[in-house]
């Protein structure tokens, strides 16, 4: 059975804030490039990349929901 949680947030005027900061996005790109180039990452790098991808996806989802709520 799935559960729902309702969280009330103050929405920023600039929805672009729901993106990875440039330096964090750059780090993710470095890890993805290394994986493409070398075929694998260390276990620590893989966990880092997975965490950053999860964060990017969560921020994208928040941005989309905020855009819908603003309409």
N, C-alpha and C positions, 0 to 999 in steps of 0.2 A: 504494500500500500504506500503510495507516495504522499508526502506531506508538503504543505505550503507554509512558507514563512514570509510575512509581510514586514518590510523594513522601510521606514520613512527616512528619506534623505533630502537634504537641501540640494537642489540641482544648480550647478554652476551655469552662468549665462553662456559660457563658451564650452560647448559640448566636445570640442577638440581636446579638452583636458582628459577625456576618457580614452587616451592612447598611451602607449608606452613612451616614456621620455626618450629623446633622441639617443642618449648614451646607452640606455638599456636596449633599445631596438638595435643599435649598432652591435652590441655584444651578442644578441641573438643571431644577427646576420653572420657574425664571425663564426659562431658555433655551427650554424647551418652550412656555411661555406666549407668549413673544415670537414664536416661530415661528407659533403659532396666530393671534396677533393681526395680525402684519405679513406673514405668508405666507412669510418667509424669514429666514435668519440670515446674518451675514457668514461668510466661509469659516473664519475663526478660531473663531467661535462654534459653527459646525457641527462642526468637529473636536473642540472641547471637549465639546459635547453627546454626540457619538458615543463619545468616550472614557469619559464618565461613564456612559452607558448600558451600554457593554461592562463596565465595572467593576461596576455594579449587577447585571448578569446573572451575572458570574463569582461574586460574593459570594452570590447566591441559589443558584447551583449548589453552591457549597461548603457552604452551610447545609443544603440538602436532602441532600447526601451524608453530612454529619456526622450529621444526624438518622437516616438509614438505618443508619449504622454503629453508632449508639448503641442501636438496637433489638435 
